[in-house]
Amino acid sequence: MKELSPAYLAALAVQLGSLSAFLGGFSATFLGTLLAWRIGGRTASLSIGFAVSASVAFIVTVVASTALVAVLHPEAPSAAASAGSGVARVLLVLSFLLGLYSLLVSLALSGWARSRRTGMTTSLAAGLGIVLVTMLVIGVG
């Protein structure tokens, strides 16, 4: 991993933690809506599964963000600082990306449970989101 300054890494962790808390709440609300619809079928089940994955991944991201900020704090106890930030940093990034992609896939699939036209619309919108997020993640543009 590239070495980043503790201040920059802490600021990034706070931002990702805040965004993940919001997206996790949205994912959980979206999951509740999918469950309340009481629709059956494979597509609905897949959408529900991806919404659950997104919710859980964003919860892990928030916890990893908190752990990383605590470890990087200038006044953190030496035992906390010596524990390192490597695991929290990896979990932060991986769980955030898993949550983001899972949420987008769940959104894409959700429309298919209603109709073909709605399914095409939600898939197109989420597909565009997946492409744009991927471009941002790999640094294109």
Stockholm file with secondary structure:
# STOCKHOLM 1.0

chainA/1-141         MKELSPAYLAALAVQLGSLSAFLGGFSATFLGTLLAWRIGGRTASLSIGFAVSASVAFIVTVVASTALVAVLHPEAPSAAASAGSGVARVLLVLSFLLGLYSLLVSLALSGWARSRRTGMTTSLAAGLGIVLVTMLVIGVG
#=GR chainA/1-141 SS CCCCCHHHHHHHHHHHHHHHHHHHHHHHHHHHHHHHHTCCSHHHHHHHHHHHHHHHHHHHHHHHHHHHHHHHCTTCCHHHHHTCSHHHHHHHHHHHHHHHHHHHHHHHHHGGGTCHHHHHHHHHHHHHHHHHHHHHHHTCC
#=GC SS_cons         CCCCCHHHHHHHHHHHHHHHHHHHHHHHHHHHHHHHHTCCSHHHHHHHHHHHHHHHHHHHHHHHHHHHHHHHCTTCCHHHHHTCSHHHHHHHHHHHHHHHHHHHHHHHHHGGGTCHHHHHHHHHHHHHHHHHHHHHHHTCC
//
